[in-house]
């Protein structure tokens, strides 16, 4: 599992609190760092899920080190409760989700996630379905601009979308990066991030339905966790962190007992207790060792029993 550094591993293990005999779900196996951390910390059992077949292959090579304790499963973490049920267990003691790309995905040009290395415009985590090239070469300008604006928070989304449509067909990551850089002009080159950063982020999130996966995955974790079970989520950009923050805020809010309190449509029963009021962030030492950790935010909560 070399080449991948799990972010805030010590803090994640503190949040999950691994125990002998307990059952945990790593919904985003990636490079295996968190699953390995859990298995090394206690005589526990881990179901490791990833929709990337390459990650599952790497994980199966690891299972011999933890005989009978590590189970690999290819699938989406939005279905983690039903995937966990296939193991014969009904409720888990902990769920952890790392929402960032693994270093294996970023560093392999053939996967098409990075603008820094030339490769096919792919970006599919599962290697199935429509690719980024399929989308940008067929979508209308309005659709492209909407995706860039919503998922990339790109202020010049319309300008980039217009440039993409004019330059089509685009099939390589370098081609798209060049189109975006030219569309944004020389001012963008003086910014601290590459001009194509937000465009690539937006396309990746859209192609893989990452925000929808996250919302469904949080609900699945709520269903599968037993009372006292822990949820830990590491997010790497504001859109993800906002979803996690809102979900845990809603689920940890105590219901009002006042008959004068207004009724809010869509309110939820209290199902979680926050472990920390504010998210944990990496320390300076970790960021120095692993610059990709700099934007990480860890939120964690404990499943509580529903009030009668």
Protein Blocks (a to p, Z undefined) as FASTA:
>chain_A
ZZiacehklmmmmmnopaehiacddfblmnommmmmmmmmpccddddddfblklmmmmmm
mmmmmghkaccddddfklmmmmmmmnopabdfbdcddfbdcfklmmmmknopafkbgcdd
ehpanlpajdfklmmmmpcfklmmmmmmmmnopaklmmmmmmmmmmpccfbfklmmmmmm
mmnommlmmpmbdfklmmmmmmmmmmnommmmmmmmmmmmmmmpcghiacddddfbfklm
mmmmmmmmmmmpccdfbfkbccdehiacdfbdcfbfbdcdddfklmmmmmmlmmgccddd
ddddddZZ
